[in-house]
Amino acid sequence: MWKNFKLNKFLLLIPLTSLMFCFNSPKNDDEKMQTIMVSVKNTLSYLHYSPKSINDAYSKDVYKHYFELVDPAKRYFLQSDMDEFNKHETKLDDYINQGDLTFYKLTIDRLYQRVDEIDKITQDIFSKPINLQEDETLTLEPKLKKIPANKQEQYNEWKKFIKYNILQEVESMNSKEEAQKEKKDSVQKYKLKDTIKFKPLTQDEKIKKATDEVKDLVKDTFTRFKKRKKMDWFTVYMNAYTEVFDPHTNYYSPKDKEDFDTQFTGKVIGIGALIQEKKGNLYLGALTIGAPAWKSKQLSEGDKILKVKSKPKDDAVNVVGMLSDEAVRLIRGEKGTPVTLTVQKKDGTIKDVTMIREEVAIEDTFARSIVVNTANGKKYGFINLPSFNADFENAKGRNASDDIKNEIIKLKEQNIQGIILDLRNNGGGSLTEVGDIMGLFMEAGPYVQVKDGNGKIQTLKNKNETPIWTGPLVIMQNELSASASEILAGVMQDYGRAMIIGSPQSFGKGTVQTFVDLNRFLNTEDDFGSLKLTIQKFYRITGESTQRKGIVSDIQMKDFFTYAEVGERYDDYALAWDKIPPTKFQKLNYFNIQALEKASADRMAKNSNYQLLLESAQWREQLDKEENITLNITKFNELMKNRKSQIEKFKALTKFENGLQFIMYPSEVEREKKDEAFKKKSEMWIKNLKKDLYLQEAMNIVSDMGAKS
């Protein structure tokens, strides 16, 4: 959750004015990093909702978190390294106060040194026969792993890691062969035309092929690692400091901020093509229909990118061996400006293609709806909202509330009898969009309370008096529904306007963030990046925080996440839950929660697919918690065989269909005829909706609401 927050001018003038003239333009990266460190520290201390004391205790937390970020699986550093680093454990508070890079440079220089050594280690491992018959085990749980005491232990650990990856590749081949055999047997059984190629490999052939693939994978990993600039690791280092304040306070480098803005607004200025890395080269991926790359009629998926010319007067930049995100930044630019790609086509010919950059929408971030016909002949509307997107820079830009409004209007034209709003996996977005969406379903009223670090409480209200949908409404959530999703679900639950169904509780993120450009405090034109920091906590209109506890569903249905450690409450540095006085609001009486809950519970108790899904979820979670795994191929194959026999009982879930009929709008049917990418996405979306057991029950619930309203 974050909002378009204008920092109070008075607040800036009092403690921060002095910072405006503390730093001159840095001459090099070291000076730039030092400036960022001190600026981040000052911004955190003055503007964070709950600032921490910068002391030895804080330093220890930062130290611990830093290594969780840099070497979580304990594969790179040796115990001798950690013994040396440990001397700095209580000094990190001093370093951020002074802009001292001693610890950062020591650890990152050592990291690159170790990566070079491990690259040679892995080459040596692959140069010799790898014995998969040895009785070895690999520790999977990082918390149980020990840091290698010496280089021999490190060698042994990497050898085990490589063996594990080879065994997984072999198992993947086994599974593909089994699937192909099943298809071929089925074709032959029903005397259909047999076009299926099935030539099983021997185990030795699979091991060789798997070893070659893992070798390439490891090589590519180290190649990409070495191309990564040390300044990129500085972002990781700074986030060790910020995330100890709370998990949603983060430092963003200029390019990271650009990526965030792209995701948040759902648009990018570019050519509309994915860029993929394969073995050190860059290739064009899928082209967006209607975007510049597609309109050029000269580019195709699979073309190798050789050079990028960002501006007419610039020289073309050779991108062979470049990281994909660096090439993407060369391709992106200002709307209406030209960019030239030099590509190698599949036939080997070289071609220069010049395009004019355009605004390309990332449609997966926007709301989408569809009409659903149930078995009893009733018609309902389903709206999926992936995020609470907003474009604060452009008054005509897309935002979630306008998109939802348009989808409701389209659904009403189809004479639907109820609406299901799907907020599952929606991680939030703009706070102001919540009130505007609420106003589409009910009359004016408060929707959230916001408290700042000084204890000042503000109540935000939806002022819309003319809702456009007043019929039955169900909101779906799960453990990954967070922030804005929780405010909307919570306020609709508090008013009694909608039934909240899904996981026992949502994610539990009850904080508000804003971006602060570090440049505003510095006497320079350079871009020092931004700090996304927590400035407020929000509370339901009942006064309860959603922090850690989230929203408890009216009708609870467990899923795969229920048995995993998903949610704010599992983060060591998450802010605490608390409560403030409630605000005045008028409760509505749209439905009988107890009756709806009982009817659903009765159905789900008899739903064999749901019971099987829960059993599958618990079984999968037990697998995830396994601490060790065998690296002996005979035992590994036996283990996989046992797992497959257990999975066999869950196969019915893959064949499950909920019996719902999904009807696309006539305009979308027409679009499918011209837009192949849109057609494929729509087909996949509907295919997944047909397999959605929870959506089936949501339809039952909204039907019950309509019958009893």
N, C-alpha and C positions, 0 to 999 in steps of 0.2 A: 504494500500500500504506500503510495506516495502522492503528493499533491503539488500543484503549481503554487509554490510558497514564496512570497516576496519577503525577504528578510527585513525586519523592522529597521528603518534608517537609524533610529536613536540607538538601538541595540548595537549596530555596527559602529557608531561614532564613539561610544564610551570606551569599551575595552579594546577594540580592534583597530582604531584609527592609527595607532602607533605602528601597526604591522604594515601599513601601506608603504612605509618608507624604510623598512628594515633591510630590504634586499634589493640589490641592483641586478641587472640582467646577468644570469649565470654565463660563464665563459665555456663551460664544458658539462658533460653528464654528471660528474661528481658534484659540482656546485648546484646543478639542477636538483639532484636527489636530496642534497642537504636542505635546500630551500623547501622542497616538498615536505620533508620530515617535520620541520619546525612548524610549517604552516598547517599541516594536518593536526599536529598536537594542539596548537592554539585553537583551531576551529573546533576540535572535539571538546576541549576544556570549556570553551565559552558557549557553544551552541547545542551540544548534545543534551537530550532529555534528562539523562541521569549520568552526569560525568563522573568518571572514576578518579581516584587519587593516583597520580603517576608516581608510584613508589616501587619498592622491591617486590611486594606481593603481586602487583600488576606486571612487573617485569617477568616474574616466574610464569605467569599465565601466558604472556606473549611468547615466551621461549618455548613452552610446551606446544602451543597452538602452531607456531611457525614450523616445527618439524612434522606436525601432523599434516601440514599443507605441502611441504617440500619433499618429504620422504615417508609417506604414510605406510608403505609396505616394508619399510626398513631394508631396502635393496641397495642403496647407494653408499651411505656412510658406514665407516668402520667404527668399532668401539674406541679406537685411538682418536678418531675425529671427535666423537662425542665427548670424550674426556677433555679434549682441548676446548671445545665449544662451551662446556659446562662452566668454565671459569667466567663466562659472560652472563650467566643465568640471571643474576641480580643487577646487571648493568644496563639492561635494555631501556629502562626508564631514563637513565642519564643520556643514553645515545639519542633518544628521540627529542629530548629537551635541547640538546646541543647540535643536532643534525650530524651526529657522528656515524660514519659509514663503516667503522671498524668491523663490527660483527657481520653486517651484511656482506661485505667484500670477502671476509674470511670464509664464510659458509658457501657463498656462490662460486668463488674461485675453486674451493675444494670440491664442490659439486661437479663442476666442469672437468676437473682433474679426474675424479672418480669415474665419470661417464666415459672419458677417453680410455681409462684402464679397463672398464667393464666391457666396452666395445671390443677391445682386444681379447678379453676373456671369452666373450661369446664366440668370436671368430675361432678361437682355439678349440672351444667345445664342439663347434660344428665341423672342425677339420678332422675330428677323430670319430670313430664309430660310437654311437650313443646306445648304450645297453639299457633296454627297457625291461629286462628280465630281473634286474636287481631288486631286492626287497627294500625299497625306500618309501618314505612318506614325506609329503609336503605339508607344512603348517599353513592353513588358509586364513586363520584369524590373526590379523595384524597385532592385536593386543597381546597375543601369546608368543609372538615371534621375538627372538632375541636379535639384537644388532650383531652382525658378524664380528667375531673377536679378532680376526685377521683376514688376510687376502685369500687364504686357502678355504676358510669357511665361506667367504663371499663367493668364491669360485663354485663351491659345492651347492650353494643356495641358487645361484643362477642356472647351474646345470639342472637342478630339480625343477626350477621354474620353466625351463625350456622343455624338459621331459613332459611336464604337465600340459603344456600347450600342444605338444606333438600328440599326446594321447587324446586330447580334446578334438584335434583335427581328424584323427583316425576314427573317433567315435562319430563325428559329423559325417564322414564318408560312409560308415556302416549304416547310419540312419537313412542317408539318401539312397543307398543301394536297396535297403529293405523297402522303402517307399516305391522305388522304381519296380521292384519285383512284384509288389502287391498290385501295382497298376497293370503290369504285363499279364499277371495271372488272371486278373479280372477281365482284361480284354480277350484273352484266349478262352476263358470260361464262357463268355457270352458271344464268342465267335465274331468279334468286331474286327475292323481293320487294324492290324498291328503295326504301328509306326514307332513304337517305343524301343529305343536302343538300350539294351541292358547287357553290359559286359562287366561282371564283377571282377574286382582286383584281388590279388592275393594279399595276405596280411603284410608281407614284406614290401609289396608294391605300394600299399597304403602308407606304410611307415616312411618309405623313401619320399613319396609325394608330400606327406605331411611335414616331414623334416625340412624339405626345400621351401615349403610355404612359410613355416615358422622362421626359418633362416631369413627369408626376404622381409618378413614382418619385423623381426628384431632389427635388421639392418636399417629399414625405413624409420623405425622408432628413433634410433640413435642419430640418423641423418637429420631428422626434423629437430631433435633436441639440440644438436650443435648449431643449427641455423637460428635457433631462438636467441634473441638478443638479451644481454644481461639486464637491460632496462625493463624487460618483461618480467623478470624475476623480482625486480624491485617492487612491482605491483603486488606480488605475492607477499613480499616482506612487509609492506605497508598494511596489507589486509590482516596480517597477524596482529598488528597493533589495534586496528579499528574493530575487528570482529570480537575482540575480548570485551569491548564496550557493550556490544550486542550483535547478534549474527547478521543483522540487516544494515549495519553501518560499514560501508566499504569505500575504498579508494578506487577510482576509475581513471586510468590513463586516457588521454584524448581519444585513442582508437577504441578503447573499451566503451567510452561514453557514446561514441558514434554508433556502435553496435546496439547499445541499450536503446537509444533513441529510435533506431530503425525498427526494433522489435516492438517498442511501445506504441509508435504511431502506425505501424503496419505498412510502412512504405519505404522505398529506397530509390535514390536517383541513380540509374544505371542502365544496363542493357537487357536485364531480365534473363539471366542464365546462371545456373549453378556452376561453380568451379570445383573440380575434383582433383585430388592428388593421387597419382599412381606411380610408384617406383621412381620418385624424384622428378616426375614430369606433371604438368598441369593440363587437364582436359576439360572441354565443355561438357557439362552435364545436361539435364533437361532444360529446354528453352520454354519460357513463359509465352503462351499464345498471345499474340498482339503486341508483344514488347519488341524493342529495337532489334535484338539478335534474331528473333523469329521473322520480323518484317524484312530483314535484309535478304532473306532467301539464299544467303551464301554460306551460312553457318549451320552445322549439324551437331547433334550430340555425339561425342567421341572425337571431335576435332582436337588436335594437340595445339596448345597455345605456346607460341614461341616468343612473341614480343607484344608489348602494350605501349602505345603512344597516347599519353594522357591529354596532351594539348598540341595544337597544330604546330607551334614553334618549338616544342620540346623534341629531343631525340627519343626514339623508341627504346624502351627498356627491355633487355633480355630477361625473361621470367623463367627460363629453364632452370630447375633446381630451387626456385623460390617457393616459400611457404604460400599456401593458397590465400590466407588472409591478407598478405602483403600485396599479392596480385589483385585481389578484389578491391583494395583501396586505390590502386592505380586505375582500375576500370570505372569506379564510381567517381562522381564529380557533380558539377553544377548542371541543373536542368537546361537543356537546349544547347549544350556544348558538345563538340565532336570527340570521339575516342576511336582509335584505330587498333584493331587486333591483327597480328600476323599469325596465321594458323597453318598447320600442316594437315591437309585432308587425309582421309584414309587411303586414298590412292597415291599418296606421297607428294602431291603437288602443294606448293606454297602459295598462299593467297593473303593479300591485305584487304581487310574489310573495315570500312569506316561507317560508324553509326552516330546518330544524335541521341545523347542521353535523355531519358524520359523518366517520369515518376512511375515506378512499378509497384503495384499493390501486392502485399503478401496476404492473400485471401484467407489463409489458414488462421489468421489472428482475428478475423471478423465473425460476427454472428451469422448464423445460417439456420433456416427453418425448413420444415417439410410437413406435409399433411400425412396423418397416420389413420388408417382405417382398422378398426378392431373387429374381432370375430362376431361381435353382436351388432355389427352394422353401424356403429357410431364413428364419428369423425372428430379427431383431435389434432391439435397443433403441437409440434415439437420444435423447440428453439435451443440450439447449442450456442453457448457464449464462451469462447476460449479464453478471453481476457477482457478486462475493463479498459480497453484502449481509448486513447484521447490524443488529439493533436492540438497542443496549446499554442503552437506557433502560427497555425493557419485557421482562421475563423471558418473556412469552408472545408476544413479537413474532416476526416471521418472520426466518429466517436461511438462508443458502445451504445449509448442511450438512443441516438438517432437510428442506428442499425436495428436495435430491438424494436423500436417504434415501427419502422418500415416492415419488419417481419410480422409483427402483430397485425398490421393493416392487411398484408397479403393473406394471412391466415383467416382473418374475419371475412374476407371476400369469398373464402371457401366454405363458409358457414360451419366452422368448427365449434365444438361444444365444451372445450376445455383446453388449457395450455400447460405443457410441461416445459419448464425452463431448466436446462441442464448446466449446472455450474461445476460438474465433476472435473477435476484436474485444472481448474481455473485458479491461477496463483494470484489474481488480483489486478491492481492497476490504479486508475484514478479514483480518488475518494469522492469527487464531485459527481461522477457518473452514477454512483449508487443512488443518490437522491433523485436524479432525473429518471432513472429506471423505475424506482419505487413509484414515482408520479404517474407512470403509465398504467399502474395497476390499482391505485387508490388515491384518495384525496389528500390534501395538504396535511403535513404533520412533521414532527421531529423524526429524524432517522438515525442520528448518532450524536454522542457527546464526545468532545475532544478536550483533553487536558494537556497543558504544556508543562515544562519542567519547573515552572514557578507555582504550579498548582492551580492556575487559572483555567476554568472550565467554560467551554463554549458549546452551545447546542446548535447543530446544523439542521435546517428544516427544508423539506420539500415544499415548494410553494405552488405546485400545480394543482388546480382545482378540478381539472377535467380528465380523469383517467380514460384510457381508450379500451381497457379490458377489465371488466368487473366480474367475469365468470370464474368458474373453478380454476385454481392455479396450484400446481405442484412444483416444488423446487428440488432438484436432485443435487446431492453433494457427496463428496467422499473425503478421505483423509488428506488429499492434495488440494482441496478447496481452501483457499487462504485469503486473508486480508479483506479486500473489497467484497469477495464472495461471501465471507462470513458476516460482514455488516449487512449486506442485502438479505441473506437468509435469516439472520438474527432479527432484523427489524420486521420482516414479514411474518416471522414466527411470533414476535412480541405483540403485534397488532392482531394476530389471528387471521391474517389475510391469505396465507398460503400454508400448505402442508409441506414440511421439510422432511425428505426421506433420503435414506442412504446410510453411510457409515455411522457407527455410534457417535463419533464426534469428528469435526473438521480439523484442520491443521493447527489452529491456535495462534495465528499471528495478529496481535492486537496493537500494532505500532504504526506510526505514520513517519514516512521519510521525505526528505527533500534533497535536491542537489544544490551544492554550494560550489561555485567555480573558485578554485584557489587563486586565480588571477586577480580577483577583486581585492585581495589584500596585498598585492605585489606591484611594485613599480616596474612593470615590464609588459611587453607585447607578446611574450612567449606563452604557449599553452601548457599549463602545469597540471591539467586534468581537473577532476572534480571529486568532491567527497559527498557520497550519499550517506546522510546521517539521520538517525532517529531524533525527531524534534517533539513528538507528541505520542500519547497513547489514546486509543479511542475506546469508547464504552457503549454498551447497548443503552437504549432508552430506559431500561430497567435499572441502570447503574452498574451492571456487571461487565467486567472486562472480558474480551474474547481471548486475551493473552493466555497461552498455554492450554486453556480448557476448550477453546473453540466453541462451535455450536453443536449442541446435542440434538440429533434428529428426532422428530416426532415419531416417525416409524423407522426403527433401526434395522438395517440389513447389513450384515458383515460381508467383507470382500477380501481380496488378496492382501490389501494393505493393513487390514485390521490386526493381523497377527505379527506385523513387522513394526520396527521402531520408527514410525513416521510421524512427525509433528514437532511443534516448537518445544513441547515439554521434554523432549529428549536432548535438547541442546544445552550444554553446560553454561553458556553465557546468555541465555534468553532472560529477558526481564520478567519480573514476578507478576502473578495474577493479583489483582486487587479490585476494590469496589468503590464507587462513589454514589451519592444520592441519585435516585431516579428523577427523570424529568416527566412532566405531565403529558399524558397521551390518552386517547380514547380507544379502548379495546373494541375490536369488532367481533361479531359472532357469525362467522361464515359457515362453520361446520362443527361436527361433533368429533373431536380428536379421539376420544376413547373408543367410539364405535368404529371409526376408520382403522384405528390401530388393531383392534380385536379382529376385524374382518381380514386385515392383511396378515396378521400373525397366524390365523387359521389356515389361510392359503399357503403361506410359506412353510408351515409345518408339514403340509402335505405335498409340497413341491420337491420331488425327488432330485431334480436338477440342482436346485438351490442347496439341498443337503449335501449333494455330491461335490458341489463347488466349494463349500465350507471345508469338507474333508480334504479336498485337493489343496486348498489354501494352507491348511495346517500342516499338511505333508510337505509342501514346498518350503514353508518357513523352517521346518525341522532340517531340511537339506541346507538351507542358507546358514544355519547355525552350526553345521558340521565344522569341526576345528582342524581336522587333518584328512588327507586323502592319499591312498596308495598310488605309487608310481610304477608298480609292477604291472606290465601290460595284461598278464593273465588275470590277476586279481582285479585290475581296473575294468577289463571287459566283463568279468563276472559281476562286478558292482553295477555296471551300466545295464547288464542283462536283468539284474534284480530290480533296478529302478524302472526299466521298461515294463516289467511284469506288473509293477505297482501302478504305473501310468496307464496300463491297459484298462483298468477299471474307471479311469477318468476320461477315456476316449469319447464317451457319450457326450461330453461337454463340447467337444469340437464339432459334433454333428448337430448340436442343439440349434433350433430356430424357434423364435417366439410367436410365429403365426401372425405377426402384424404385417399390414400392407402399407408400403410407403409410396406416396404419390407426389411426384415432382411438379412444380409449377409449369404451365405451358411455355413461359419465356425461357425456363431452364432447359426444357426439352429441345427447344429451338437452338439454344446456345450449344448444346451437346453436339449438334450436327456440324458446327463450325469449329468447335474448340475441343480437340482431342484430349488435352490435359485435363480440362474441366470434366469431361466425360469420364475419364479414368478415376479421378478423385471422387466423383459422385457415385460411381459404381462401388468403389471401395467403402465409402461412407455408408451407403445403404446396406452393403453386405455386413458391415460391423453392427449396424443398428438391428438387423435381423437376428443377430446372435446375442443381443443384449438382454440378458435375463432380468436385470433391474428395470429396464425400460418397460418390459412386459408388466411388471408389478406396478410401475408408476401409472400405466394406462388403466389398470384395475382400480387404483386408488382414485384417480381423477374421475373415473366413471362413477365410483361410489359417491364422490362429492357432488357430482351433478344430479345423481338420483335422490340425494337427501337434502339438497339445497332448496 
